[in-house]
Amino acid sequence: MKKIIKKCSGNLPKILIILLLVAFLSPLSALAVADNVAPALISVIIGSTGVNPNIAYNGDNIEVDFTANEPLSGTPSATILGHPATVISLGGNSYYAYSTATATDPLGRSGR
């Protein structure tokens, strides 16, 4: 890169050299640095689409809204009551996951 700048510096205005440097260095600033620390969930809200949002009956969706303390690498996977959940990114570090309660799920606050 030094040789290119020296070779071109006599013929190009300084602003063009700066633009070339910015174009060259910009992709490097987008590189992520792994910190080897697992992300944590800083907000979790659980509910159901049933009449009572505290209890999910057969056919109700169980919904989980959660926010991580840092960006995640891709959309995470989730299971709810042992069933694979559909996970949707809400932008930033926030996600929405849902799964449908079945007749064989245990009865309880998040069961049928």
Phi, psi and omega in degrees: 000322180301316181297321179296315181296316180298317182294321184270340189299330179286338186254341184248145175296154182302326181297323179292323177296318178297318179297321177297318179296317179297316180297324180287321186273337184304314179298331180292328181287343181275355181291136179274148177247122179286130181259000179058023176242126181296140176294155179241152175270126182259349177208131177221126178234126183241137178197182177228165180270005181286179179303317176255113184293352179271348182227135177250124177258171179311124179095344177283147172275135172263125186246140177228118173259130179216153180230132178266159181279356179205162179300141178261151180277091182088176179283129181288163173258157181210153170234145178232121185053036178082359179260141176299136180256151171276129181242131181236132176284133177260007182096153183063229181252019185255143182221158178232126178236145176211154176210155182265130177290142180243169181295338181269357178288149180295142178287137179165192185301325178242013178258189184291000000 
